[in-house]
Amino acid sequence: MYKLNLQYWNKEKLASIVFVIVGLLMGRVVLFGGVNGCAIGYLTCFLFNKNIFYAVAVTIFTGLMTVRKTMDVGEYVIAIVLMCLFNFLGSGRIQENKKYFIGGLSLLSGALIIASFTGNFVYYCIIGTLEAIFTVVIAYVLDRGIGVLRSDGKKEYIDGEEILSLFILGVAVICGSGNLVILGVPPALVAVVTVIFISAVKGGCMLAIASGATMGMMLSFANIYPVGIVSTLAIGGLTSAMAGRFRKIFMPIGFVLSFAPMVVYYRLDLLSVGAFVAILLAGIINMYVPERLYLNFSNIINTGKSQSNLYNYEIKNMVCGKLKKFAQCFSDLDSYIQMASVSQETEDMKFEIFDKCTSNVCGRCNRQGTCWEGNYKTTYENLYGLVSQWVDKGNVDFKNLPNYFIASCAKYREWLLWAKNSIDENKFKNLCVAQKEEYRQLLSVYTRNVAQRAESIVSEIEMETDIDIELSEKIYRKTAYMGIKGVTVSKGEKGCILRILLPKDNSWELCEGRLLPLLKEFVGVNIVKTEERLVDDNTWSITLVEEPKLRISAYCCSKPKNSENICGDSFIFTDLENGRYLLALADGMGSGKSAGTESAAAVEMYEDFTQAGFFRDDALELINSLISGKNESFSTLDICTVDKYTGKAEFIKIGAVSTFILKRKGVEILKSNTLPVGILENVDTKIYEKRVEKGDVIVMMTDGIFEAGKSGENEYKFIEMLEKREKTTAEKTAKKIMETALEMGKNKITDDMTVLVANIY
């Protein structure tokens, strides 16, 4: 039993039915009092398409018969018969691009045949030739528009020729229905006024006037209405556009206010109940026009900054933004690797080089007895001092040689060459042996992350470029009066992401009060601004996201060791992508500038790797490998990442002291016995997964605070202080903890002191 395929019916059969009905209206088109080149041109578009050609031919013939009293249809009927023969005999034999000439030749042949019977040969030859040329052109133009309709909406964009083709096709259909009246209502007037209303909604007064004038000209050419219809519809477009600025429901009223006087002035036969009903129907249709139709119309008229261009612009920004962060991570890593010097040479290396040089140079020198027997101590101290100096520098200094060395050593040039070769040989040997495996592992981890992150970037771009074009256009149309140049709405991992383009002279603060409530109404959730940047000399880009459930306010307080001017601790607190918040605290080895450099590198690298999308464990392994590449370097790491949408918090402790979480039920302590990064080959971590909520306070500190005074009771004192703490800002809490630590240490700062406090609200 045959089963009806609704999908096939909806797309294929429905399109065929529409084409057949349009053929009837095309046959009714009468231009300039007695010419119809549109009908044969339209039929030409379906030539060699056996599924629909004959049906369209029948409806065009029917349409011609309805207007046979108005025009001579003989040549068109003959042209239809000839084209049916071509379609039957030439299918598969004639190239597709030659079908346009077949339509023109068929119409010219029809004109010549009629001329042979009537005797007006010259007249029909001239008219037939002009109509044949017109048919070839109109067939080519209409075929572009029909191709768009056949594409089932799969075309990504419509070019200018296709837009023109669709417009001509629509106008021809309206002209074909010009003399039809259904229940006293002219369908042509309904269609014309509907187009004017849609133009007014999207393009304002100028587009409405242009649409009205164009429609009026075509109706005038088709002898449906006198020439006065041109200015009547143009002014009607103006008044309807002005009324539509308030609400679309007022547009029919605005149109009638100008339409009625103009009809009376030009004495047009339009002042009837049917005409007013047609205007009312057009207003109702305009009220319920789908947003998608407005979107397609927007791409045609391109008002202001084209939204379609904006979508491409936003996609470019998303891709470039991701890749820039990824590239920056490579750049930063290169800097860190350059900073990681190779291991220093040992004293054994210095003695080895010294012995090799003395054996091979001094052992073969005639003055050996003078240098080593008569003046052993001075010779040894001078030569070993030079070797030690060269090894520490990593190369032999040929230019700044001591005068005593040149004056006393007869073979000082050979000494320099032997020393240089020995230093280079040992340096290369140690580098290869000691660090080969370490850098191989580092490269392996990083290469793996590059591959994984590349796949992740593609997934993120695919997700973030999922732009809701219909909603974007809807918001743009409602906000353009505020000076908005463009709007995109895309789906992010944690809800919707809105990007708005504003003119440089139109500050966000000026329209924030009006814009945010309107945007909330469209997306259905509260939204907040996360980024504001200048994309070019004249445009600001504002990024808004769904408002997280939690907010975080952080503050850090630091003091260097008494003998230092620079604190060796480093910290960071910042927003990450996808609604996450990062708190990080690091304590470098020792104190002062060198310790600060190590700790700063640790927190900055972790932020860079996290922002670039590296996996947590791999990021920590990379940091550990890079820091351990420096001799006797290490740093503690205390990291907290909070998801502001869900409240999930991850705490990573690497050699760090306890973290305190003040909650409603008391203080929770997160302890760790792990070693700092840079000590072990594999990073030693302790990870806690917690959930924070509004009212919680996170306190992170370095050992300078936690062990102040060495009393052993500091932990209990901090717990007691936090439990008695009144609700206050993160800044006041951090300063209070610092004061408490100083009191416990009797104002003696024996180590760098840093405390980081974050309030969750």
Secondary structure, DSSP 8 states (H G I E B T S, - for coil): -----HHHIIIIIHHHHHHHHHHHHHHT--BTTTB--HHHHHHHTTTT-TTTHHHHHHHHHHHHHHTTTTS--HHHHHHHHHHHHHHHHSTTTS-GGGHHHHHHHHHHHHHHHHHHHHS-HHHHHHHHHHHHHHHHHHHHHHHHHHHHHHTTT--S---HHHHHHHHHHHHHHHHHTTT--BTTB-HHHHHHHHHHHHHHHHHHHHHHHHHHHHHHHHHHHTTSS-TTHHHHHHHHHHHHHHHHTT-GGGHHHHHHHHHHHHHHHHT-TT-SHHHHHHHHHHHHHHHT--HHHHHHHHHHH--SS-HHHHHHHHHHHHHHHHHHHHHHHHHHHHHHHHHS------HHHHHHHHHHHHHHTGGG-TTHIIIIISSHHHHHHHHHHHHHHHHHHTS--SSS--HHHHHH-TTHHHHHHHHHHHHHHHHHHHHHHHHHHHHHHHHHHHHHHHHHHHHHHHHHHHHHT-B-HHHHHHHHHHHGGGT--EEEEEEETTEEEEEEEEETTS-HHHHHHHHHHHHHHHHSS-EEEEEEEEEETTEEEEEEEE--S--EEEEEEEE--TT-SS-SEEEEEEE-GGGEEEEEEEEESSSHHHHHHHHHHHHHHHHHHHHTT--HHHHHHHHHHHHHTSTT--EEEEEEEEETTT-EEEEEEES---EEEEETTEEEEE------BTTSSS---EEEEEE--TT-EEEEE-HHHHTGGG-S-HHHHHHHHHHT--S--HHHHHHHHHHHHHHHTTT---S-EEEEEEEE-
